[in-house]
Amino acid sequence: MIRPVPSLFLPRRLLLQLGLGATLASSAGLAPISRADEPGGVMDEDIFQFALNLEYMEAEYYLRGTTGKGIDGSDAGAEAGPVTGGSQVSFDTPAIGEFMREVAENELAHVRFYRKTLGDQAVPRPAIDFDAGFTAVAKAAGLGEDFDPFGNEMNFVLGGMLFEDVGVTAYAGAATVLKNKDFLAAAAGILAVEAYHMGMARSTLYRMGEQAWKAANAVSDARDKIDGSEDKDQGIQMDGKANIVPSTPDAIAFTRTPQEVLRIVYLTDQEGATKGGFYPNGMNGMINST
């Protein structure tokens, strides 16, 4: 998705507090991470860890759906949490299978990018529960008690849309506050990849017809009920026509804060929640509360 250069998950106020002079360290040629100067504040590593938690979930979802197995131990970290649920999907449409395999490769690459960037500060994969998470999503969206995101290609793309929309909207409003050109370049690159994923998922679902439209719009409505008081989420069909790109009237993608993201993946609208939904034990790292 979620996928993201971690600083993009933070509101402007917190970004300014961090002093984004630190830059990423990786084979991309960026400088090493340095911690923020203010003691007791949110550190750069904390933000990167938040993003890594989200990338673990996305990579596990797509890898299990396309290969039948998840992340190797070498990519999950020491004392990694267990992953519940997930199985290989039988794709009736070869092109959709190809799309999903490419997304799986992208998300695994993001995991490896952040783990390499963080070095010994990389958090291990948290416990992830697709069974409980999607059961709650299906109940909230009215998709039925027997909904299985790995049961067929439509359900699998629908589950992917749940994650991809969140990742893209989380990035959208933060690019203007980035001061370091290396940060901005890395953010733009990862945002572009996630936006490609989102567009692919939403357009694929739209082509599948009315059943897929209704299911995607129901997931969108369910997300909107828990992420915050503002009505910002958008389904794939609005006013009787396609809505592949969720955006403002100016065609600008809207934003989500870390708390809004956490409410969606924890599947709760409660303030101060530290676990739930897809993360039964919560995220690893400092940024883990709604």
N, C-alpha and C positions, 0 to 999 in steps of 0.2 A: 502499500500500500503501500503499511503503514509504513519502510519504504522510503523513506524520506530523509533528507538531511535534517537531523533532529532539531536544530535551532528553529526550523520552520514550524514546529508545533507550539511555539510559545507566543503569547501576546506581545505587542510592541513594548509595553512597560517592562516586562521581564527581560526581553531581549536587550533593551538598553541598559538594564542593571548588570547584565552579564559582561558587557564590554567585549564585543565580538572580535577582538584582535587575534584570538587563537584561530588556528586553521587546521584543517584535516591533515593527517599523515597517512600516506598510502603510496602505492605504485603510481597513482595518478600525478605524482610530483608535487603534492602539497606539503606545507611545512608541518612539523609535529604539533600535537595538541599541547596546550598549556592551560593550567587551571586558572579560574577567575581570581582576581586579586582579593575580593572581599571574602573574609573568613566567614564561614557559616552560611554563605549564600549558595544558590544553585550553581554547580560547576559545569564546565563544558562537557566533562565526561558523563555527568548525569543526564544531560540532554541526549547525547549519543546513545546512551544505554536505553533510554526510552524508545528511540527509534528501532534499536536492535530487537527489543521485545516484540514489536509489531512485525518486523521482518521475519522473525522466527515463525510467527503464526501464519503469515502468508506463504512462506516457503513450504512449511509443512502441509498446508492445505493443497497447494498445487502439485507438489511432488507426490503426495499420497494419491491424488486423483489421477495423475498421469503415469506413475510408475508402480504404484502399490506399496511404496515404502517412503519413509521420510528422510530427514537430514541424517547424515552419518555422524557418529559420535565425535569425530574430529572437528566437525563444524558446529556442534551443539554445546561444547564447553564441558568442563568438569562438573560433576554433580548436576547434570541437566535434569529438568523435570520430565515426567512422563507425558506422552501424547495419547489421548483417548479418542478413538474413532478414526474414520478415514479408510477408504479402499479404492482400488483402481476402477475408474469409470469406463464403461463401454461406450465409445463414441460412435454414433451412427453416421455422423457427418465427418469424413476424414479431415476436412479443413479446420473444423472446430478442435479436433484433437491436436492438430499441428499448432494452432494458436495457443492452446493451453500448455502444451509442452514448452513452447518458447517463453511463456509467462513464468513457468516453473523455473526455467534456467535463469531468467532475469532475477527472480526473487532470491534464489540461492546465491547468485552473484552479489546481491545487496547484503545478505547475511555475511558473506565472506569479506566484503568491503568494510563493513562496520567492525567486524571482529579484528581485522588487520589494522584498522585505524586506531581502535581502542587499545590493542595489545593486552597487557595484563589487567586492564580496567574493563575488559569485555565481560558482561554478565552472561551466565549460562542460560540456556533456554529454560524459560519458566514452564511449569505444568500447563498444558493446553488441553482443553476438553471440547472437541468438536461435537460430540454427541449431546452434551448438556447445552452447549451454546446454541446449536441450530434447533434443538427442541424448543428452547425458549423463544428464538426468533420466529419459528413456525407458529407457535401459539400466539405470539403478539401480532403476527401478520395474518392470522387466520388461514394458514396454509395446510392445516390438518396435522393430527398427531403422528401420522406415519411419514411425514416429509423426511426425505433422505437426500442431502446435497450431493451424495456420491451415487445416487440411484440411477441417474441418467444425465445426458449432456445438458439438458435445459436446467435442471436443478443445480448442476455443478457451475454453470455460468452464472446463475442467479446468486449462488453463494459467493462467487468471486466478485460480483457487483457490490455486495455488501461491504467488502473490504476496500475495493478500488475507489469507490466514491469518497469514502472517508479519507483515504490518503491524499487524494488530489485536493479536496477542499481544505484539508489541514495546512497545505502548503501555500494556498493562493494569496493570502493577505500579508505574508511575512517577507516576501522578496524585497520590498521597498526599504526595509529597515536594515538589510545586510550591508555592512560597510566594506568588508573585505572582498576583493574581487574573486579570490579563490573560493570563498564560501558561496558567493553568488553564482559562479560558474558551475560548481558542483551541485548546488540546489537546482539550478535550471535544468541540468542534465537529468537528474533523478526525477524531477517533476515531469519532464517530458515523457520519460519512460512510463511513469504511472498514469499519465493522461492517455497515452496510447492504449494501455491496458483497459482503462475505464471506457474509452470510446469503443474498443473492440467488444467488451462485454455488453454494453448497453445497445449497440447496434445489432449485435448477434441476437440478443433477446427480442429486439423489436421485429426482426425478420421472422422470428418463430411464430408470431401471430398473437391472437387475443389472449390465450391462456397465459402466455409469457408476459404480456403487457400487464395483465391484472396482478400477477404474482410479483412482478418487479415494483409496481406502484404500491402494493401492499407492504413490501419490505421497506420502501421509502417512507411510507406513513409511519410504520413502526419505529424506524430510526428517529423520525422527527419528534415522536412522543417522548423519547428519553434523553435526547442529546442536549436539550435546553428549552427555554421558554420561547425562543424565536422560531417562527415557521420558515425554515430555510431549505429543507430537503425537497428534492424534485424527482418524480418518477420518470419513466421513459416515454410516457404519453401524457400530454397536457392539452386541454381544449380540443380534443379530438385529433391531434396530430402528433408526430414524433417529437420527442424531446431528448435527443441523444446527449446534448451538452447542458448540464445543470449550471445555470449562471444567473447573474443579475440582468435587469433590462438592458444594461450596456454590454451584455455578453462578456462579463467578467466573472470568473469563478468565485464563489463565496468562500468563507473561511470557517474553520473550527479551531477552538482552543484545545489544549491538552485535556482539560476536564470534559469537554464535549466528546472527544475521542474516547476517553476512558469510560464515559457513561454508555457509549455504544458497545464497546467490547466487553465491559462488565455487565451489560444488559440491565442497568439500573438507573433510575433518575434521582437516587439518593445522594445528597451531598456528603462527602467524606468517606465514601465507600472505597475499600482498598482491595477488593477481590470480587469475583463472580463471573458468570457467563463463560466466556471462552478462557478465562484465566482463573481457575478455581482457587488458587493460592495467591493471586495478584501478580503484578509485574515485578521483575527484579530491578533493583535500583531505587533511586530517590524519588523519581516522579512516578507515583503509583496511586494517587488518591484523587477522587472526583471532586 
